[in-house]
Amino acid sequence: MTQNAESCYLPFSLILPVYNEEQAIAQTLDQLHQTLKAEGCVYEIIAVNDGSTDGTGKILRTRVDTVLVEHDVNRGYGAALKTGIRRARHPLIVITDADGTYPNERIPELVSLAASADMVVGARVGATVRYPTLRRIPKWFLVRFAEWISHSRIPDLNSGMRVFRKDVVERFLNILPDTFSFTTTITLAMLINHYKVRYEPIDFHHRVGQSKIKPIRDTLRFIQLILRVGVYFSPLRVFLPISMVFFVGFLITLSQDVFIRRDLTERTLILLVTATQIGMFALLADMIDKRT
């Protein structure tokens, strides 16, 4: 038993969302059980077969060491995680992927860190992490925007390897999406609500099989998601800058009216009214958010 064995005195449920992973799922499960048993962990593995159309379901049904939950149709990554979370019997939840991209041997270490945090995120900033340029550029802008919304530094916004308390994530189940945006949403929700989130650097390997990520579509969804979560939890950070843009426009046109036109124009009044209305809306939304 290694030096991390003491971490596994914290019982946990490991949720494994699975969709068309017949090439990797058996190896992933074997590695997980081997690692966790070697560390003396108290755990269960819940594999959620999210409507796979290949041989994944057949493989999973032969595993007596894994709890299997099946969706009749593909409902999405987030939906699979939510199904597993509701089924989990331990107070601590671990999530990872079925494709072998995450260093699952680090799970006991992340579990040990969860003793002093509400969520521990395996941040993909290790030496072997490689992202395609098509994903790296929009990801950089999204992370900067998310950091501004949450007032927090975010080394990895949507890592799929993390540990969190079940009772905390259950607070947000009604707003967590059924798509790959699940991890982005729970990150922002916990940061904005001042839960303690810890980031631990990990490596990220090449996946087995074909990726389910579609860069353009998922980037647009991430933008929509971050705006929605920002409006939900931090409306002042979203609406006040917009109000200030209109107010600056008002000041510019007002100065033109006073010093050039020598008349108060409708454009100036419209900009003032718009800035005021958006500002009042932001304050009202923030008041409602604080009350609820």
Secondary structure, DSSP 4 states (H G I P E B T S, - for coil): --TTGGGGGS-EEEEEEESS-TTTHHHHHHHHHHHHHHTT--EEEEEEEES--SSHHHHHTT-TTSEEEEESS---HHHHHHHHHHH--SSEEEE--SSS-S-GGGHHHHHHHGGG-SEEEEEE-STT----HHHHHHHHHHHHHHHHHHTS--S-SS-S-EEEEHHHHGGGTTT--SSTTHHHHHHHHHHHTT--EEEEEE--PPPSS-----HHHHHHHHHHHHHHHHHHH-HHHHHHHHHHHHHHHHHHHHHHIIIII-S--HHHHHHHHHHHHHHHHHHHHHHHHHH-
